[in-house]
Amino acid sequence: MMINIDIFQLFLNYLTERHHNNIYQNIQQDTDYLKATIEENELNEQYKKLDLSDEQRKIIMQWIDAIQAQESAYTAVVFRMGMQLCFSLLMQLADL
């Protein structure tokens, strides 16, 4: 199995260019994440102000739960792929 080493070089470059050493500091510098968080809070406030029936709220909550479950599944897949990539790199580095 041959892996493109350029991917690893790009990843190494990204890690060496980081200015902070923990997730919280990096998130505080991530303008896209901060913007998305602000927009999410604004939408949440708008949702709270809507005059919805209990049935409508239940449907919306089920929809949110389904979206979050899908995102969790995708996150698990990406994590697993990342771990496989790391192990593959270690195997290549060890010439196994």
FIKOLZA-1660 file (N, C-alpha, C; in steps of 0.1 Angstrom, whole numbers, plus 5000, padded with zeros to 4 digits):
% residues 96
   i   px   py   pz ch aa at
   1 5009 4988 5000  A  M  N
   1 5000 5000 5000  A  M CA
   1 5009 5012 5000  A  M  C
   2 5007 5021 4990  A  M  N
   2 5016 5033 4989  A  M CA
   2 5008 5045 4993  A  M  C
   3 5013 5053 5002  A  I  N
   3 5007 5065 5006  A  I CA
   3 5015 5077 5001  A  I  C
   4 5007 5087 4997  A  N  N
   4 5013 5099 4992  A  N CA
   4 5020 5107 5004  A  N  C
   5 5033 5108 5004  A  I  N
   5 5040 5114 5015  A  I CA
   5 5037 5129 5016  A  I  C
   6 5033 5135 5005  A  D  N
   6 5030 5149 5005  A  D CA
   6 5019 5153 5015  A  D  C
   7 5010 5144 5018  A  I  N
   7 4999 5145 5028  A  I CA
   7 5006 5147 5041  A  I  C
   8 5015 5139 5044  A  F  N
   8 5022 5140 5057  A  F CA
   8 5030 5152 5059  A  F  C
   9 5036 5157 5048  A  Q  N
   9 5044 5169 5048  A  Q CA
   9 5034 5181 5051  A  Q  C
  10 5023 5181 5044  A  L  N
  10 5013 5191 5047  A  L CA
  10 5008 5192 5061  A  L  C
  11 5006 5180 5066  A  F  N
  11 5001 5179 5080  A  F CA
  11 5012 5184 5090  A  F  C
  12 5024 5180 5087  A  L  N
  12 5036 5184 5096  A  L CA
  12 5037 5200 5095  A  L  C
  13 5036 5205 5083  A  N  N
  13 5036 5220 5081  A  N CA
  13 5025 5227 5089  A  N  C
  14 5013 5221 5089  A  Y  N
  14 5002 5227 5096  A  Y CA
  14 5005 5227 5111  A  Y  C
  15 5010 5215 5116  A  L  N
  15 5013 5214 5131  A  L CA
  15 5024 5224 5135  A  L  C
  16 5034 5226 5127  A  T  N
  16 5046 5234 5130  A  T CA
  16 5042 5249 5129  A  T  C
  17 5032 5252 5121  A  E  N
  17 5028 5266 5120  A  E CA
  17 5018 5271 5131  A  E  C
  18 5013 5261 5139  A  R  N
  18 5003 5265 5149  A  R CA
  18 5010 5274 5160  A  R  C
  19 5002 5284 5164  A  H  N
  19 5008 5293 5174  A  H CA
  19 5004 5289 5188  A  H  C
  20 4994 5281 5189  A  H  N
  20 4989 5277 5203  A  H CA
  20 4990 5262 5204  A  H  C
  21 4990 5258 5217  A  N  N
  21 4992 5243 5220  A  N CA
  21 4980 5236 5225  A  N  C
  22 4969 5243 5226  A  N  N
  22 4957 5236 5230  A  N CA
  22 4945 5239 5222  A  N  C
  23 4935 5231 5223  A  I  N
  23 4923 5233 5214  A  I CA
  23 4916 5246 5217  A  I  C
  24 4914 5249 5230  A  Y  N
  24 4907 5261 5234  A  Y CA
  24 4914 5274 5227  A  Y  C
  25 4927 5275 5228  A  Q  N
  25 4934 5286 5222  A  Q CA
  25 4932 5286 5207  A  Q  C
  26 4933 5275 5200  A  N  N
  26 4931 5274 5186  A  N CA
  26 4917 5278 5182  A  N  C
  27 4907 5273 5190  A  I  N
  27 4893 5277 5187  A  I CA
  27 4891 5292 5188  A  I  C
  28 4897 5298 5198  A  Q  N
  28 4895 5312 5199  A  Q CA
  28 4901 5320 5188  A  Q  C
  29 4910 5314 5180  A  Q  N
  29 4916 5321 5169  A  Q CA
  29 4909 5317 5156  A  Q  C
  30 4900 5307 5156  A  D  N
  30 4893 5302 5144  A  D CA
  30 4881 5311 5142  A  D  C
  31 4883 5321 5132  A  T  N
  31 4872 5330 5130  A  T CA
  31 4859 5324 5124  A  T  C
  32 4861 5313 5116  A  D  N
  32 4849 5306 5111  A  D CA
  32 4841 5299 5122  A  D  C
  33 4848 5293 5131  A  Y  N
  33 4842 5287 5142  A  Y CA
  33 4834 5297 5151  A  Y  C
  34 4841 5308 5154  A  L  N
  34 4835 5318 5162  A  L CA
  34 4823 5324 5155  A  L  C
  35 4824 5327 5142  A  K  N
  35 4812 5332 5135  A  K CA
  35 4800 5322 5135  A  K  C
  36 4803 5309 5133  A  A  N
  36 4793 5299 5133  A  A CA
  36 4786 5298 5147  A  A  C
  37 4794 5299 5158  A  T  N
  37 4789 5299 5171  A  T CA
  37 4779 5311 5174  A  T  C
  38 4784 5323 5169  A  I  N
  38 4775 5334 5171  A  I CA
  38 4762 5333 5163  A  I  C
  39 4763 5328 5151  A  E  N
  39 4751 5326 5143  A  E CA
  39 4742 5315 5149  A  E  C
  40 4748 5305 5155  A  E  N
  40 4740 5294 5161  A  E CA
  40 4732 5300 5173  A  E  C
  41 4739 5308 5181  A  N  N
  41 4732 5314 5193  A  N CA
  41 4721 5324 5188  A  N  C
  42 4723 5331 5178  A  E  N
  42 4713 5340 5173  A  E CA
  42 4700 5332 5168  A  E  C
  43 4703 5321 5161  A  L  N
  43 4692 5313 5156  A  L CA
  43 4685 5306 5168  A  L  C
  44 4692 5302 5178  A  N  N
  44 4686 5296 5190  A  N CA
  44 4677 5306 5197  A  N  C
  45 4681 5319 5197  A  E  N
  45 4672 5329 5204  A  E CA
  45 4660 5331 5195  A  E  C
  46 4661 5331 5182  A  Q  N
  46 4650 5333 5173  A  Q CA
  46 4640 5321 5175  A  Q  C
  47 4646 5309 5176  A  Y  N
  47 4637 5297 5178  A  Y CA
  47 4629 5298 5191  A  Y  C
  48 4636 5302 5202  A  K  N
  48 4629 5304 5214  A  K CA
  48 4617 5313 5214  A  K  C
  49 4618 5323 5205  A  K  N
  49 4608 5333 5204  A  K CA
  49 4596 5329 5195  A  K  C
  50 4597 5318 5188  A  L  N
  50 4587 5313 5179  A  L CA
  50 4575 5307 5187  A  L  C
  51 4563 5309 5183  A  D  N
  51 4551 5304 5189  A  D CA
  51 4548 5291 5183  A  D  C
  52 4554 5280 5187  A  L  N
  52 4552 5267 5181  A  L CA
  52 4545 5258 5191  A  L  C
  53 4537 5249 5185  A  S  N
  53 4530 5239 5193  A  S CA
  53 4540 5229 5198  A  S  C
  54 4535 5221 5208  A  D  N
  54 4544 5210 5213  A  D CA
  54 4548 5200 5203  A  D  C
  55 4538 5197 5194  A  E  N
  55 4541 5188 5183  A  E CA
  55 4552 5193 5173  A  E  C
  56 4551 5206 5170  A  Q  N
  56 4561 5212 5161  A  Q CA
  56 4574 5213 5168  A  Q  C
  57 4575 5216 5181  A  R  N
  57 4588 5216 5188  A  R CA
  57 4594 5201 5188  A  R  C
  58 4585 5191 5190  A  K  N
  58 4590 5177 5190  A  K CA
  58 4596 5174 5177  A  K  C
  59 4589 5177 5166  A  I  N
  59 4594 5174 5153  A  I CA
  59 4608 5181 5150  A  I  C
  60 4609 5193 5154  A  I  N
  60 4622 5200 5153  A  I CA
  60 4633 5194 5161  A  I  C
  61 4630 5190 5173  A  M  N
  61 4640 5183 5182  A  M CA
  61 4644 5170 5176  A  M  C
  62 4634 5163 5170  A  Q  N
  62 4638 5150 5164  A  Q CA
  62 4647 5152 5152  A  Q  C
  63 4644 5163 5145  A  W  N
  63 4653 5166 5133  A  W CA
  63 4667 5170 5138  A  W  C
  64 4668 5178 5148  A  I  N
  64 4681 5181 5154  A  I CA
  64 4688 5169 5159  A  I  C
  65 4681 5160 5166  A  D  N
  65 4688 5148 5170  A  D CA
  65 4693 5139 5159  A  D  C
  66 4685 5139 5148  A  A  N
  66 4690 5131 5136  A  A CA
  66 4702 5137 5130  A  A  C
  67 4702 5150 5129  A  I  N
  67 4714 5157 5123  A  I CA
  67 4726 5155 5132  A  I  C
  68 4725 5156 5145  A  Q  N
  68 4736 5154 5155  A  Q CA
  68 4741 5139 5154  A  Q  C
  69 4732 5130 5153  A  A  N
  69 4736 5116 5152  A  A CA
  69 4744 5114 5139  A  A  C
  70 4740 5120 5128  A  Q  N
  70 4747 5118 5115  A  Q CA
  70 4761 5125 5117  A  Q  C
  71 4762 5136 5123  A  E  N
  71 4775 5143 5124  A  E CA
  71 4784 5135 5133  A  E  C
  72 4778 5128 5144  A  S  N
  72 4786 5120 5152  A  S CA
  72 4792 5108 5145  A  S  C
  73 4783 5102 5136  A  A  N
  73 4788 5091 5128  A  A CA
  73 4799 5095 5119  A  A  C
  74 4797 5106 5112  A  Y  N
  74 4808 5111 5103  A  Y CA
  74 4821 5114 5111  A  Y  C
  75 4820 5120 5123  A  T  N
  75 4831 5122 5131  A  T CA
  75 4839 5109 5134  A  T  C
  76 4831 5099 5138  A  A  N
  76 4837 5086 5141  A  A CA
  76 4845 5080 5129  A  A  C
  77 4839 5082 5117  A  V  N
  77 4845 5077 5105  A  V CA
  77 4858 5084 5102  A  V  C
  78 4857 5098 5103  A  V  N
  78 4869 5106 5100  A  V CA
  78 4880 5102 5110  A  V  C
  79 4877 5101 5123  A  F  N
  79 4886 5097 5133  A  F CA
  79 4893 5084 5130  A  F  C
  80 4885 5074 5126  A  R  N
  80 4890 5061 5123  A  R CA
  80 4900 5062 5111  A  R  C
  81 4896 5069 5101  A  M  N
  81 4904 5071 5089  A  M CA
  81 4918 5077 5093  A  M  C
  82 4917 5087 5102  A  G  N
  82 4929 5094 5107  A  G CA
  82 4938 5084 5114  A  G  C
  83 4932 5076 5123  A  M  N
  83 4940 5066 5130  A  M CA
  83 4947 5056 5121  A  M  C
  84 4939 5051 5111  A  Q  N
  84 4945 5042 5101  A  Q CA
  84 4956 5048 5094  A  Q  C
  85 4955 5061 5090  A  L  N
  85 4966 5068 5083  A  L CA
  85 4978 5069 5092  A  L  C
  86 4976 5072 5105  A  C  N
  86 4987 5073 5114  A  C CA
  86 4994 5060 5116  A  C  C
  87 4987 5049 5117  A  F  N
  87 4993 5036 5119  A  F CA
  87 5000 5032 5106  A  F  C
  88 4994 5035 5095  A  S  N
  88 5001 5032 5082  A  S CA
  88 5014 5040 5081  A  S  C
  89 5014 5052 5085  A  L  N
  89 5027 5060 5085  A  L CA
  89 5037 5054 5095  A  L  C
  90 5033 5050 5106  A  L  N
  90 5042 5044 5116  A  L CA
  90 5048 5031 5110  A  L  C
  91 5039 5023 5103  A  M  N
  91 5044 5011 5097  A  M CA
  91 5054 5013 5086  A  M  C
  92 5052 5024 5078  A  Q  N
  92 5061 5028 5068  A  Q CA
  92 5074 5033 5074  A  Q  C
  93 5073 5040 5084  A  L  N
  93 5085 5046 5091  A  L CA
  93 5094 5034 5097  A  L  C
  94 5087 5024 5102  A  A  N
  94 5094 5013 5108  A  A CA
  94 5098 5002 5098  A  A  C
  95 5095 5005 5085  A  D  N
  95 5098 4995 5074  A  D CA
  95 5092 4981 5077  A  D  C
  96 5079 4981 5082  A  L  N
  96 5073 4968 5084  A  L CA
  96 5065 4964 5073  A  L  C
% end
